[in-house]
Amino acid sequence: MRLKTGKIPVEILEKIVFKHLGSKINGLILGPSKGEDAAVIRVGKKLFALSCDPISGAVKNIGWFAINICCNDVAVMGVQPKWFLGCLMLPKNTTQETIRKICSQMDKAAKKIGVGIIGGHCEITPNLNHPLVVGFCMGEIKNGKITPTSNVKVKDKIVLTKTVGIEGTAILAFDKENVLRKKFGLKFVKEAQTYLKKISIVQEALEASKIDGVHAMHDPTEGGLLGGLWEMAEASNKGFKIYEEKIPIAYHTKEICKFFRINPLKLISSGCLLLSVQPTIVEKLLKKFRQKRIQATIIGEILENKNVKLVVGKNGKIKSLKKPPQDELWVALKR
């Protein structure tokens, strides 16, 4: 069986990966499981959230992405990211200027979030076409409360912050800049490149974690919004129904997706946050977000039947999601 580009299918994780986890250790609170963004461990009396992520789809700005994507995965647990380690793998003939650029991006992103880069590894690696960064991030859980993907509850409202496809829009605006400039002009492309600044969801995740009734949070990366919803449903053994007309799609995202003939709901979406929220407090959460000038929208609800994953189209037609989507970024990068 030849695997497609992107995340390994859940059935292979369960069949192979999750069955080879080394020694059993004390203090593991939340270990490897489908759909979760981070692990949780206990060290003495303290709890920590930990996560790692590669930056494999982007070429430019990988240092900025590396910090933000890893920090997002810790933040969705309701935890302030604090420590970061990075593994930087570079192709042959890499210049010092390239290394300086990547490290500068990481430095700026880390300072903005309040994260220390405490270690890592750098090497020239054979058989690479462009640099790769794998990041590891960690933060301390202060109040004992976490918001794992698996904590979704039936009848919860599904809330989305910002707009879908933010990360994919930024990546394509930089890595396909010349093609897009010919179609849309310089001004459009430069505006789309500013989406890079929207990648972090640390602020909204930490604000949401202060409110009781926010049951689960998830960072929809590969597979976009639909991939993120699939992971939430699989992790919690629940279903969902969302309404396409309620899903916010920014202008630049919409136009770029139309140009590359890809679905924005399947485009890598770091920068937006998915929340599963108790219906009685959802307005309180939305008010909190408005006060912090964070865009947030109710896009659907959680269902009891784990086999029911529905997307209600703008025309009222209901589509059933039968499998997790492959990310559309890979499609666009080939065009």
C-alpha positions in Angstrom: 0.0 0.0 0.0 1.5 3.3 -1.1 0.7 6.2 1.2 -0.3 9.7 0.0 1.6 12.8 1.0 0.6 14.1 4.4 -0.4 12.6 7.7 -0.3 8.8 8.1 -3.9 7.4 8.1 -5.4 6.7 11.6 -5.7 3.0 10.9 -2.0 2.7 10.3 -1.3 4.7 13.5 -3.4 2.3 15.5 -2.2 -0.8 13.7 1.6 -0.1 13.7 2.7 3.2 15.3 0.7 3.0 18.6 1.9 -0.6 19.1 5.6 0.4 19.3 5.8 2.9 22.1 8.8 1.7 24.1 8.8 1.3 27.8 5.8 2.1 29.9 6.5 5.0 32.2 5.0 6.5 35.3 3.5 10.0 35.0 2.0 9.7 31.5 -1.4 11.4 31.7 -2.2 11.7 28.0 -0.1 9.7 25.5 -0.2 8.9 21.8 -3.8 8.8 20.5 -5.6 9.8 17.3 -6.4 13.5 16.9 -4.6 14.8 20.0 -2.3 17.8 19.5 0.0 17.2 22.6 1.0 14.8 25.2 0.6 15.5 29.0 3.0 14.2 31.6 3.4 14.5 35.4 6.9 15.3 36.8 6.7 15.4 40.6 3.8 17.6 41.4 3.8 19.5 38.1 2.0 18.8 34.8 3.5 19.6 31.4 2.1 19.6 27.8 4.5 18.6 25.1 4.2 18.5 21.3 6.4 18.2 18.2 5.7 19.1 14.6 7.6 19.2 11.3 7.4 22.0 8.8 7.4 20.1 5.5 5.0 22.0 3.2 6.5 25.5 3.3 9.8 26.6 1.8 10.0 30.2 2.8 9.4 31.4 6.4 9.9 27.9 7.8 11.5 29.3 11.0 8.4 31.4 11.7 6.1 28.4 11.0 8.2 26.0 13.1 7.8 28.1 16.3 4.1 29.0 15.8 2.9 25.6 14.7 4.5 23.8 17.7 3.4 26.4 20.1 -0.2 26.2 18.8 -0.3 22.5 19.7 0.6 23.2 23.3 -1.7 26.2 23.5 -4.8 24.2 22.6 -4.4 22.3 25.8 -4.9 25.7 27.5 -1.2 26.0 28.3 1.3 28.9 27.7 4.1 27.5 25.6 7.5 28.1 27.3 10.3 25.9 25.9 11.2 25.1 22.3 13.8 22.8 20.7 14.4 22.7 16.9 16.0 20.2 14.6 17.1 22.1 11.4 18.0 19.9 8.4 19.5 21.7 5.4 20.3 20.6 1.9 23.8 20.6 0.4 25.2 23.9 -0.6 23.1 25.8 2.0 24.6 29.2 2.7 25.2 30.9 6.1 22.7 33.5 5.0 20.0 30.9 4.7 20.8 29.6 8.2 20.8 33.2 9.6 17.4 33.9 7.9 15.8 30.8 9.4 17.2 31.4 12.9 16.1 35.0 12.8 12.6 33.9 11.9 12.6 31.5 14.8 14.0 34.2 17.2 11.3 36.7 16.3 8.4 34.3 16.5 9.6 32.9 19.9 10.0 36.4 21.3 6.5 37.4 20.2 5.0 34.4 22.0 7.3 34.4 25.0 9.1 31.1 24.3 12.7 30.3 24.9 14.7 28.3 22.3 16.6 26.1 24.7 18.3 23.6 22.3 18.2 21.6 19.1 20.3 20.3 16.3 21.5 21.6 12.9 23.0 19.6 10.0 23.5 19.4 6.3 21.4 16.5 5.2 21.7 14.6 1.9 18.8 14.1 -0.5 16.9 17.3 0.5 15.5 19.8 -1.9 14.8 22.5 0.7 15.3 23.1 4.4 13.2 21.2 6.9 12.6 22.1 10.6 11.2 19.8 13.2 10.2 21.5 16.4 9.5 20.4 19.9 7.5 22.6 22.4 6.6 22.3 26.0 4.6 24.3 28.6 3.6 23.9 32.2 -0.1 23.3 33.1 -0.7 25.7 35.9 -4.3 24.9 37.1 -4.5 21.2 36.3 -7.1 21.8 33.6 -6.6 20.7 30.0 -8.8 20.9 26.9 -7.8 17.8 24.8 -9.4 17.0 21.5 -11.0 13.9 22.9 -13.1 15.9 25.4 -15.8 16.8 22.9 -19.3 16.5 24.3 -22.6 15.7 22.5 -24.7 18.9 21.7 -21.6 21.1 22.1 -21.5 24.0 19.7 -18.5 24.1 17.3 -16.8 27.5 17.3 -14.1 28.6 14.8 -11.8 31.6 15.3 -10.6 33.8 12.4 -11.0 32.2 8.9 -10.1 28.9 7.3 -6.9 28.2 5.3 -4.8 30.9 6.8 -1.5 28.9 6.8 -2.1 27.6 3.3 -2.9 31.1 2.0 0.4 32.4 3.5 2.5 29.5 2.2 1.1 29.8 -1.4 1.4 33.6 -1.3 5.2 33.2 -0.7 6.1 29.9 -2.4 3.9 30.6 -5.5 4.5 34.3 -5.5 5.5 34.7 -9.2 2.5 32.7 -10.5 0.1 34.6 -8.3 1.5 38.0 -9.2 0.9 37.3 -12.9 -2.8 36.6 -12.1 -3.6 39.0 -9.3 -0.9 41.6 -9.2 1.7 42.6 -6.6 -0.7 44.3 -4.1 -2.9 41.2 -3.8 0.1 38.9 -3.2 1.6 41.2 -0.6 -1.7 41.4 1.2 -2.0 37.6 1.1 1.5 37.3 2.5 0.4 39.2 5.6 -1.6 36.1 6.6 1.7 34.8 7.9 1.2 37.1 10.9 -2.1 35.4 11.8 -0.7 31.9 12.2 -0.6 31.9 16.0 -3.7 30.8 18.0 -2.0 31.1 21.4 -3.9 34.2 22.5 -7.4 32.9 21.7 -6.6 29.4 23.1 -5.4 30.8 26.4 -8.4 33.2 26.6 -10.8 30.3 25.9 -9.2 28.1 28.5 -10.2 30.5 31.3 -13.9 29.8 30.7 -15.5 26.7 32.1 -17.5 24.9 29.5 -14.9 25.1 26.8 -14.5 21.3 26.6 -12.0 20.8 23.8 -9.8 22.8 21.5 -8.0 21.7 18.3 -5.5 23.2 15.9 -6.7 22.2 12.3 -3.5 21.8 10.4 -3.2 19.2 7.6 -6.5 18.5 5.9 -7.7 22.0 6.9 -11.0 22.6 8.7 -12.5 19.3 7.5 -9.4 17.4 8.6 -9.5 19.1 12.0 -13.2 18.3 12.5 -12.5 14.7 11.5 -9.8 14.4 14.1 -12.0 15.9 16.8 -14.7 13.4 16.0 -12.4 10.4 15.8 -10.6 11.4 19.1 -13.9 11.7 21.0 -16.0 9.0 19.2 -18.6 11.7 18.3 -20.1 13.0 15.0 -20.7 16.5 13.8 -22.8 18.7 11.5 -21.4 22.0 10.1 -23.0 24.6 7.9 -20.9 25.7 4.9 -22.6 29.1 4.7 -21.4 29.9 8.3 -17.8 29.1 7.6 -15.7 32.3 7.2 -13.4 32.3 4.2 -11.2 35.4 3.7 -11.1 37.1 0.3 -7.5 36.2 -0.5 -8.0 32.6 0.5 -11.1 32.3 -1.6 -9.4 33.7 -4.7 -6.2 31.7 -4.3 -8.1 28.5 -3.9 -10.3 29.3 -6.9 -7.1 29.9 -9.0 -5.5 26.6 -8.0 -8.8 24.8 -8.1 -8.6 23.6 -4.5 -11.1 23.4 -1.7 -10.4 26.0 1.1 -12.1 23.7 3.7 -9.3 21.2 3.0 -6.4 23.7 3.0 -3.9 23.6 5.9 -5.4 25.9 8.5 -3.1 26.8 11.3 -4.2 30.2 12.5 -7.8 29.3 13.2 -8.9 27.4 16.3 -11.6 24.8 16.6 -13.5 24.8 19.9 -16.2 22.4 21.3 -18.2 24.5 23.6 -21.1 23.9 26.0 -24.2 25.6 24.5 -25.0 27.5 27.7 -21.7 29.4 27.7 -21.1 29.8 24.0 -22.3 33.5 24.0 -20.0 34.2 27.0 -17.1 32.9 25.0 -18.0 34.9 21.9 -18.3 38.0 24.0 -14.9 37.4 25.4 -13.4 37.0 21.9 -15.1 40.2 20.7 -13.6 42.1 23.7 -10.2 40.8 22.6 -11.0 41.6 18.9 -10.8 37.9 17.9 -13.2 36.9 15.1 -15.2 33.8 16.1 -18.2 32.0 14.5 -20.5 29.2 15.5 -20.3 26.8 12.5 -22.1 23.7 13.7 -22.7 21.2 16.5 -21.5 17.9 17.9 -23.6 14.8 17.3 -23.8 11.5 19.3 -23.3 9.1 16.4 -19.6 8.9 15.6 -20.4 7.7 12.0 -22.3 10.8 11.2 -20.0 13.6 9.9 -22.1 16.1 7.9 -21.5 19.2 5.8 -24.6 21.2 4.9 -23.9 23.0 1.7 -24.9 26.5 0.9 -27.6 25.1 -1.4 -29.0 23.0 1.5 -27.6 19.7 0.1 -26.1 17.5 2.8 -22.7 15.8 2.2 -21.4 13.0 4.4 -17.6 13.0 5.1 -16.5 9.4 4.7 -12.8 9.7 5.2 -10.3 12.4 6.3 -9.3 14.6 3.4 -5.8 14.9 2.0 -4.5 18.4 2.3 -5.1 20.6 -0.8 -1.8 22.4 -0.3 0.0 19.5 -1.9 -2.3 19.7 -4.9 -1.7 23.5 -5.3 2.1 23.2 -4.9 2.2 20.8 -7.9 0.3 23.2 -10.2 
